[in-house]
Every structure is written in structure tokens, then in C-alpha cells.
Amino acid sequence: MKVIQINKPILNALVTIPFVLCAFITSTVQAKSTAITHATVYTLAGEGTIENATVIIDQGKITQVYSSDNTPENINTDEIIDAKGRILTPGFIGSMNSLGLVEVSAVARSRDSKDKEADITFDASLAFNPKSTLIAYTRKGGITSNIVAPQGGEDLFAGQSFVVDLSGEFNSVTDRQNAVIVHLGAETKGSRALKLQALDYKFEDAQKALAKQALANKSKDKKAKEDKEPKRDELVINALLAGEKPLIAYADRATDLLALIALKQKYGLDLVLVGASDAVLIVDEIVAANVPIILSAIDNLPSSFDSLHANLSNMAMLTKAGVKVILAPEGDSHNINRLRFDAGVAVANGVSRIDALAALTANVADVFKLNSGRIQVGKNADLVLWSADPFELSTKVDSMWINGKSISTRSRQDDLRDRYLTKSDMPKAYSK
């Protein structure tokens, strides 16, 4: 047998070629371009709602939005999907929940959203599970991304939220430590005043330390100019004072909300309120301070003495007054896909359809500084094509794209349904 010898450089080149080809093929698949034609597009941007529109997505972004008047005759994309007049919206954005951190709330070893030692530096994104069975289930509600919020521990601050897409991929955490969370209001033991006071002192001390350091930097004294490395928690407080991170504050009673607005004005904070049942009592102050509110549209029964003004009409009153509202259902990770039903309830109680849709998309993107939430050139191609009106119970997601990639909405619940409804030779206890 004749043995053919190949020198090392050639051998290395031959070994490298398949990997190069695989990388090329992979990038080509990822770069797949799509045209969605004849759609009723809710842009949530300046164009408003466009009938018979065409949306082009490529490289994970929206590259063109055409009306029927300016759609080119020949569309050069890898695939064309005829929407046949169906509704196309931005992907919905969930917020203030523990998706990917809690699998079964009754099982302690599946909960990673809180810890006794958690403080302002708590980064729960390190425990996020993109393969959670709840993620595919959440996608059924047209939700393509989410703001995950830790529940904290014994510290004043609960930690920091983070942003994920719901692709189910291991790189789906897109922004870590993007907002700081604090829970205020009634206390089982002690007074609510202590937390408000502690919050004020935290910002006051940090502001004084920054001013002192700025003065030292101007000094000719070399010893005074030596920079002291801030601690991790101090860096986060400084970011809040600089407006680099929002402060997400849970509170309901009007006096607490007014105290928070005063802190915003005193320290220049980027404040966002959550719950805010009494907001309707001080709506003028909230509008003047330009403070967004995250709430549930179906919160109509008081859960405490702080929330006596919870009402189905609250969202309508706030949006009509000019408050930027974000919808977020109360409860754990299992309820997030009902987000669109909450929006439907809001519409039934006086909120316009566009305001309700914005509360699931554009408003969330604005508050958390996301490049999504609108169907607009340059935005992330997070889109949902619906079978009918997305606020109707019977409507389903026909197609979904996350970062321009088509994503299935099939979940574990579908697999279980098919398993137990399919006739089998197995015993009835197994198949029914």
C-alpha cells in the first residue's frame, strides 16, 4: 500500500476548511432576510397603524417598513411571508417578574430570585435559566423579551433587574444590572418611615462623598487628590445619582409616592413607580414629575390599607392624564403570558387600544432603554404576527421573530396534551 505524505501547513489548511465552511454556513443561516407582506402593522412609532404594509427584517434588525403606496414590486429577501391582512405588532415585553429564576414557587431548590444576604449589588442574572419550561409557555402570549426582577432579602434594596430575550438561547441575557429595586410601604414590624429615611440618607451621604472627592481632585495637595476606590454598593448609588440606572420603587400609599417624588427632585433620580394604587389621588404631581408607573390593569381589590384606591379604571385615568404606564401582571412567573388579556381588560375599562399596546411595548422600551418595542427601521426585529386581535382570548400567535429569527411557540404543555390525547397501547392511566 502506498502511503501519501502531506506536509504540515497543507494538512492544517485542509483541517481548517471544514470549520470555515461551517462558520460561513452558520452565519448565512443567521443572516436570513424576511419580508412580511400585506400586514396590518401597529408600528407604535410616528407612522401609526399601516394597512397592507410590508416589513423587511435582516441581520436581526428591521431594515424597511413600506406602506402599500411605496412597496417595491420586486422584494429581494430569502423568504416572503404573506400576512393576508393579519395584525403585526412589536413583540410584547414582560416586566417585574421572576421568569427564569423560579421554576416551581413551592419548591425551594427551584427558586433563585431572593436571598437573605441580597443587597443593592445582587445580580440574579447569574442564575437565569434560559431553558426554563416557563419561557416557551410565556412566548405563547406574544412576549419576546422580559425585565426580570429579583425579590431581594433583608437589605433596603432588593437588588438589580436584568433584561432577557425569550429565545431560549444561553446568550439570552442582553443587559445585566439595568435598574435598582426597592420595596417600600407598610411594614409587619416597625415603621415605613425608617426605609424612606434610610433611602434619603443613602443618597445624601453618596452626594456628599462625590462632592468631597470632586473638591479633592481640584486640590493641589497630592495626598488629598488620591482617589479612594468606591465600594461596589457605592458605585451603584452613584449610578442612580447620575441617572444612569432607574430606581424602581414598589409603593402604593399616596404619602409614600409623594416622598419618592421628593427624593427624585432632590437628587435627580430616574424614578419608576410600581403598584402605585393611590396614584390617581396625586396624578398632577406624577405628571409634573414625569414619573412612569408599572401596574396591573386588573388590580381592583385592595390587598392592604395602602391600596384602598385600586380600581379597574385607574389605568385609563392615568394614561389620559399623560402618565407613561407599563402593564405587568401580579404574581409569579406562571402568569406572564396573560399580559395581553390584562391589556384587553384595560381597553374594556376606557384605555385606548394604542395606549394599551404601548404599555406592553414602546413604554417598556423607553423606560428601560431597549432597542425594541416599535416597528421602526433600526429596531430589533422582535415581532409577532397574530391570528386575529391580540387582545381577544381566542387569538393565537401565528408567527414570532426574536432578533430576526423565527421562534416556535410550542411548549411543554403542548407536548403533554399530545402525549395524553394520543391513542396508545399503554395503560389508560398513562395516556389519559
QUIMOFEN-V494974 format. One record per residue. SS is DSSP state (h for helix, s for strand, l for the rest). PHI is phi in degrees with one decimal (none if undefined). Layout:
SS_PHI + SS_PHI
This chain:
l_none + l_-87.7 + l_-98.5 + l_-98.9 + l_-95.2 + l_-117.4 + l_-67.8 + h_-60.0 + h_-57.4 + h_-67.7 + h_-60.3 + h_-60.5 + h_-65.5 + h_-65.1 + h_-68.4 + h_-73.6 + h_-54.5 + h_-60.0 + h_-67.4 + h_-64.2 + h_-63.9 + h_-62.4 + h_-64.2 + h_-65.4 + h_-64.1 + h_-60.6 + h_-65.5 + h_-67.0 + h_-63.5 + h_-65.9 + l_-87.9 + l_-55.5 + l_-100.0 + s_-136.1 + s_-114.2 + s_-104.8 + s_-106.6 + s_52.1 + s_-105.3 + s_-91.9 + s_-101.2 + s_-91.6 + l_-76.0 + l_57.2 + l_-126.6 + l_-60.8 + l_-75.5 + l_68.8 + s_-99.1 + s_-115.4 + s_-82.6 + s_52.3 + s_-97.3 + s_-127.0 + s_-118.9 + s_-105.4 + s_-122.6 + s_-156.5 + l_53.5 + l_80.3 + s_-124.0 + s_-84.2 + s_-105.0 + s_-152.7 + s_-131.0 + s_-105.4 + l_-83.9 + l_-63.3 + l_-74.7 + l_-115.9 + l_-70.0 + l_-65.7 + l_-66.6 + l_-110.1 + l_-104.0 + l_-101.4 + l_-132.4 + l_-67.7 + s_-147.0 + s_-125.5 + s_-114.0 + s_-85.8 + l_-75.0 + l_53.8 + l_84.4 + l_-69.1 + s_-84.2 + s_-115.5 + s_-124.7 + s_-62.0 + l_-61.2 + s_-72.1 + s_-121.0 + s_-79.7 + s_-158.4 + s_56.5 + s_-143.1 + l_-112.5 + l_-57.3 + l_84.9 + l_-108.0 + s_-129.2 + l_-93.3 + l_-131.9 + l_-62.0 + l_-82.3 + l_-108.0 + h_-57.9 + h_-75.7 + h_-107.4 + s_-112.2 + l_-127.9 + l_-87.8 + s_-145.9 + l_-158.7 + l_-55.3 + l_-88.8 + l_-62.2 + l_-138.6 + l_-63.0 + l_-90.5 + l_-59.7 + s_-112.7 + h_-72.5 + h_-61.8 + h_-64.4 + h_-104.4 + l_-63.7 + l_-109.1 + l_-69.2 + l_-98.1 + l_-56.4 + h_-64.8 + h_-75.4 + h_-69.7 + h_-62.9 + h_-64.5 + h_-67.0 + h_-59.6 + l_-60.9 + l_-90.1 + l_79.0 + s_-93.3 + s_-108.5 + s_-150.6 + s_-156.6 + s_-100.0 + s_-92.6 + l_-119.4 + l_-71.7 + l_-102.7 + s_75.3 + l_-153.8 + l_-95.4 + l_-77.5 + l_-57.7 + s_-99.2 + s_-85.4 + s_121.8 + s_-126.4 + s_-78.7 + s_-148.0 + s_-108.9 + s_-132.8 + s_-93.9 + l_-103.2 + l_-70.5 + l_83.2 + l_-86.7 + l_-70.7 + l_-101.6 + l_-82.4 + s_-77.7 + s_-100.9 + s_-154.7 + s_-95.4 + s_50.0 + s_-96.5 + s_-158.0 + s_-103.6 + s_-114.8 + s_-137.1 + s_-107.5 + l_-122.9 + l_110.5 + l_-62.6 + l_-116.6 + l_-65.3 + l_-126.4 + l_92.7 + l_-117.0 + h_-62.7 + h_-63.3 + h_-65.0 + h_-68.2 + h_-62.2 + h_-66.2 + h_-62.5 + h_-63.3 + h_-60.2 + h_-63.6 + h_-58.4 + h_-70.1 + h_-64.1 + h_-64.8 + h_-66.0 + h_-64.4 + h_-65.3 + h_-64.1 + h_-66.2 + h_-64.5 + h_-64.3 + h_-67.9 + h_-63.1 + h_-66.8 + h_-65.0 + h_-66.1 + h_-84.8 + l_-73.3 + l_-85.3 + l_-73.5 + h_-60.8 + h_-65.2 + h_-68.6 + h_-79.6 + l_-62.9 + l_-75.9 + l_-92.8 + l_-65.6 + l_-66.1 + l_-74.0 + h_-59.7 + h_-67.4 + h_-67.6 + h_-62.4 + h_-68.3 + h_-61.8 + h_-63.6 + h_-65.4 + h_-65.0 + h_-65.7 + l_-83.6 + l_75.0 + l_-81.0 + l_-132.4 + s_-74.4 + s_-99.7 + s_-95.5 + s_-113.1 + s_-84.9 + s_-165.0 + l_-123.5 + l_-71.3 + h_-56.4 + h_-64.3 + h_-67.4 + h_-63.6 + h_-66.2 + h_-63.6 + h_-68.2 + h_-62.6 + h_-63.5 + h_-66.0 + h_-58.9 + h_-70.3 + h_-69.6 + h_-115.4 + l_69.6 + l_-78.2 + s_-92.8 + s_-97.8 + s_-130.5 + s_-97.6 + s_-121.6 + s_90.4 + l_49.9 + h_-59.8 + h_-88.0 + h_-57.9 + h_-66.0 + h_-80.6 + l_-129.6 + h_-60.2 + h_-64.1 + h_-66.4 + h_-68.6 + h_-64.4 + h_-62.3 + h_-85.7 + l_55.7 + l_-107.7 + s_-72.5 + s_-130.9 + s_-104.0 + s_-147.2 + l_-105.1 + l_-70.8 + l_-104.7 + l_-81.6 + l_-123.3 + l_-126.2 + l_-61.5 + l_-98.4 + l_-163.5 + h_-68.7 + h_-77.9 + h_-117.8 + l_-67.0 + l_-100.7 + l_-63.2 + l_-159.5 + l_-63.5 + l_-89.3 + h_-60.0 + h_-63.4 + h_-61.8 + h_-63.0 + h_-71.0 + h_-65.6 + h_-66.5 + h_-79.0 + l_108.3 + l_-80.4 + l_-80.6 + s_-112.8 + s_-117.5 + s_-91.7 + l_-148.1 + l_-63.2 + l_-77.2 + l_114.8 + l_-89.3 + h_-66.2 + h_-78.6 + h_-104.4 + h_-66.9 + h_-71.5 + h_-86.7 + h_-52.6 + h_-68.9 + h_-72.2 + h_-60.0 + h_-63.7 + h_-63.0 + h_-63.7 + h_-61.4 + h_-63.0 + h_-66.3 + l_-113.8 + l_105.7 + l_-85.2 + l_-67.9 + h_-61.0 + h_-67.8 + h_-64.0 + h_-65.9 + h_-66.8 + h_-63.2 + l_-68.7 + l_-103.5 + l_-135.3 + h_-61.1 + h_-63.9 + h_-64.9 + h_-61.8 + h_-65.2 + h_-66.5 + h_-101.7 + l_56.7 + l_-104.3 + l_-90.8 + l_-154.3 + l_85.5 + l_-141.8 + l_-95.5 + l_-152.1 + l_-57.2 + l_97.3 + l_-78.4 + s_-58.1 + l_-82.7 + l_-104.0 + s_-134.9 + s_-134.2 + s_-104.1 + s_-100.7 + l_-72.3 + l_-162.8 + l_-58.7 + l_-63.3 + l_-89.1 + l_-90.2 + l_-60.2 + l_-79.8 + l_-72.0 + l_-127.3 + s_-79.9 + s_-81.9 + s_-145.7 + s_-141.0 + s_-125.5 + s_-123.0 + l_53.9 + l_81.6 + s_-102.9 + s_-66.1 + l_-123.0 + l_-76.8 + l_-106.2 + l_-69.2 + l_-127.1 + h_-60.1 + h_-62.1 + h_-65.3 + h_-63.0 + h_-66.1 + h_-58.7 + h_-65.3 + h_-63.7 + h_-88.5 + h_-99.0 + l_-83.9 + l_-63.2 + l_-148.2 + l_-81.0 + l_-70.9 + l_-57.9 + h_-58.0 + h_-61.8 + h_-82.6 + h_-97.6 + l_-130.3
